[in-house]
């Protein structure tokens, strides 16, 4: 085993070293396309809805529905980075912040489905499956608990909206000077966004705006998937090295390594998928995995923050604000749940209970995944519409 692993880097190095600069050039190109696509979504919403953009989202005026839209969209797309980038573009196009905030929270829940699916790879070995499933569902449990605590606080006191507005004000202190007159980002992205607009300009009326939205979403889906693959190939060895050396050193080290690895591979789904098999094999305990996964929640917010830089002019402040909401939500959840001893162990207890039930009856796994991520959210949407 050790001889095989030691031989791998030596054999892989010559083939990977030559095109390495091309891989980084591809990353830069994909980031450029991501920013252009986010800008295109904002432009598309403005073109499709005009001054009535807010009315376009009346269906999600209920924060519970907005939350569920975020959960289901992310569970289907399997990338919170993609969904939050799309939300940034939607906010720039007129989506009210009060609707966007629960959507971002829902994206945090939806992204935890990936690690749960990965744990199914251990289903043949009962004890191994129990460890892997508990490591996967501690992510679900924490995110569900975080929303249950923070969403009511947000609806009552708006701490995320207020804090993000203050921070965005500091970072974009003079919009007219930094983004309006200079328009560095707008000038840089103009060729790509111009081509996107031209490609749909032949469509009549609002349909050109709708097509631009769909084109932007399609490009974001493609870019986030491809950038994840490229960065994984560039950083996988380094990320795994960080993971192996830092996770077992304590909660602060585990959280920091989870954040760093997620930034390196641009995907919290990838990060949690790396750790679940190691937990299943017994290399790391649930207590060690827990803070690492919380770090991945923080690391995944970098994509939305990057996407917000694509928005210029009057919408720049609110686009940055919703990206900061994603970061602040995860930081606030850690502060309220992990830092407080009373709540810290609750997600672990929830995950262990789920894993024990799943080990006893595999049908419980299918019911859990289908119920939590699809049936329950969609049922709540139907109930809220009926009421």
KADA-V635219 format. One record per residue. SS is DSSP state (H for helix, E for strand, C for the rest). PHI is phi in radians with two decimals (999 if undefined). Layout:
{{SS,PHI} {SS,PHI}}
//
This chain:
{{C,999} {H,-1.17} {H,-1.15} {H,-1.17} {H,-1.19} {H,-1.24} {H,-1.35} {H,-1.02} {H,-1.07} {H,-1.13} {H,-1.30} {H,-1.42} {H,-1.01} {H,-1.06} {H,-1.32} {H,-1.59} {H,-1.22} {H,-1.09} {C,-1.54} {H,-1.03} {H,-1.16} {H,-1.17} {H,-1.12} {H,-1.19} {H,-1.11} {H,-1.12} {H,-1.04} {H,-1.07} {H,-1.13} {H,-1.15} {H,-1.08} {H,-1.05} {H,-1.14} {H,-1.05} {H,-1.11} {H,-1.13} {H,-1.17} {H,-1.08} {H,-1.09} {H,-1.15} {H,-1.09} {H,-1.05} {H,-1.14} {H,-1.13} {H,-1.13} {H,-1.13} {H,-1.21} {H,-1.34} {H,-1.93} {H,1.00} {H,-1.32} {H,-1.73} {C,-1.01} {H,-1.13} {H,-1.14} {H,-1.08} {H,-1.97} {H,-1.07} {H,-1.07} {H,-1.90} {C,-1.12} {C,-1.36} {H,-1.06} {H,-1.16} {H,-1.15} {H,-1.04} {H,-1.04} {H,-1.19} {H,-1.00} {H,-1.13} {H,-1.12} {H,-1.18} {H,-1.05} {H,-1.26} {H,-1.10} {H,-1.31} {H,-1.43} {C,1.12} {C,-2.83} {H,-1.21} {H,-1.06} {H,-1.12} {H,-1.12} {H,-1.20} {H,-1.13} {H,-1.12} {H,-1.10} {H,-1.02} {H,-1.12} {H,-1.15} {H,-1.10} {H,-1.10} {C,-1.60} {C,2.16} {C,-1.09} {C,-1.08} {H,-1.06} {H,-1.10} {H,-1.52} {H,-1.15} {H,-1.10} {H,-1.09} {H,-1.07} {H,-1.10} {H,-1.09} {H,-1.11} {H,-1.06} {H,-1.11} {H,-1.27} {H,-1.06} {C,-1.21} {C,-1.33} {H,-1.11} {H,-1.00} {H,-1.13} {H,-1.12} {H,-1.15} {H,-1.07} {H,-1.09} {H,-1.16} {H,-1.12} {H,-1.80} {C,-1.12} {C,-1.26} {C,-1.86} {H,-0.96} {H,-1.22} {H,-1.12} {H,-1.12} {H,-1.07} {H,-1.15} {H,-1.16} {H,-1.18} {H,-1.19} {H,-1.14} {H,-1.27} {H,-1.41} {H,-1.15} {H,-1.18} {H,-1.00} {H,-1.08} {H,-1.12} {H,-1.14} {H,-1.13} {H,-1.14} {H,-1.07} {H,-1.16} {H,-1.08} {H,-1.59} {H,-1.39} {H,-1.06} {H,-1.06} {H,-1.08} {H,-1.16} {H,-1.15} {H,-1.46} {H,-2.15} {C,0.92} {H,-1.12} {H,-1.23} {H,-1.09} {H,-1.21} {H,-1.16} {H,-1.18} {H,-1.13} {H,-1.14} {H,-1.15} {H,-1.09} {H,-1.10} {H,-1.24} {H,-1.37} {C,-2.08} {C,-1.21} {C,-2.44} {H,-1.02} {H,-1.14} {H,-1.51} {H,-1.37} {H,-2.12} {H,-1.48} {H,-1.34} {C,-1.32} {C,0.86} {H,-1.05} {H,-1.14} {H,-1.10} {H,-1.14} {H,-1.17} {H,-1.55} {H,-0.93} {H,-1.02} {H,-1.23} {H,-1.16} {H,-1.09} {H,-1.13} {H,-1.12} {H,-1.11} {H,-1.11} {H,-1.18} {H,-2.04} {C,-1.12} {C,-1.26} {C,-1.33} {C,-1.41} {C,0.94} {C,-1.26} {H,-1.17} {H,-1.15} {H,-1.17} {H,-1.07} {H,-1.11} {H,-1.15} {H,-1.06} {H,-1.12} {H,-1.12} {H,-1.07} {H,-1.10} {H,-1.08} {H,-1.16} {H,-1.08} {H,-1.01} {H,-1.16} {H,-1.14} {H,-1.10} {H,-1.12} {H,-1.23} {H,-1.14} {H,-1.12} {H,-1.12} {H,-1.14} {H,-1.16} {H,-1.10} {H,-1.19} {H,-1.38} {H,-2.02} {H,-0.97} {H,-1.10} {H,-1.15} {H,-1.11} {H,-1.14} {H,-1.11} {H,-1.06} {H,-1.05} {H,-1.15} {H,-1.50} {H,-1.80} {H,-1.08} {H,-1.46} {H,-1.57} {C,2.28} {H,-1.10} {H,-1.17} {H,-1.11} {H,-1.10} {H,-1.15} {H,-1.12} {H,-1.20} {H,-1.08} {H,-1.12} {H,-1.14} {H,-1.08} {H,-1.17} {H,-1.11} {H,-1.14} {H,-1.76} {C,1.01} {C,-2.89} {H,-1.21} {H,-1.09} {H,-1.13} {H,-1.06} {H,-1.20} {H,-1.21} {H,-1.25} {H,-1.42} {H,-1.05} {H,-1.09} {H,-1.19} {H,-1.20} {H,-1.08} {C,-1.32} {C,1.63} {C,-1.14} {C,-2.19} {C,-1.48} {H,-1.05} {H,-1.11} {H,-1.37} {H,-1.21} {H,-0.89} {H,-1.16} {H,-1.06} {H,-1.15} {H,-1.12} {H,-1.11} {H,-1.14} {H,-1.07} {H,-1.30} {H,-1.07} {C,-1.24} {C,-1.28} {H,-1.11} {H,-1.15} {H,-1.16} {H,-1.10} {H,-1.13} {H,-1.06} {H,-1.12} {C,-1.22} {C,-1.32} {C,-1.59} {C,-2.12} {H,1.36} {H,-1.15} {H,-1.49} {H,-1.04} {H,-1.11} {H,-1.24} {H,-1.15} {H,-1.14} {H,-1.07} {H,-1.23} {H,-1.15} {H,-1.20} {H,-1.01} {H,-1.03} {H,-1.16} {H,-1.13} {H,-1.04} {H,-1.19} {H,-1.15} {H,-1.12} {H,-1.10} {H,-1.13} {H,-1.11} {H,-1.44} {H,-1.79} {H,-1.32} {C,-1.26} {C,-1.43} {H,-0.98} {H,-1.08} {H,-1.82} {H,-0.96} {C,-1.50} {H,-1.07} {H,-1.04} {H,-1.16} {H,-1.11} {H,-1.07} {H,-1.14} {H,-1.15} {H,-1.12} {H,-1.07} {H,-1.16} {H,-1.11} {H,-1.13} {H,-1.16} {H,-1.15} {H,-1.29} {C,-2.49} {C,-1.17} {H,-1.10} {H,-1.12} {H,-1.12} {H,-1.10} {H,-1.14} {H,-1.14} {H,-1.12} {H,-1.15} {H,-1.27} {H,-1.20} {H,-1.68} {H,-2.30} {H,-1.11} {H,-1.11} {H,-1.03} {H,-1.18} {H,-1.12} {H,-1.16} {H,-1.08} {H,-1.10} {H,-1.11} {H,-1.17} {H,-1.23} {H,-1.19} {C,-1.29}}
//
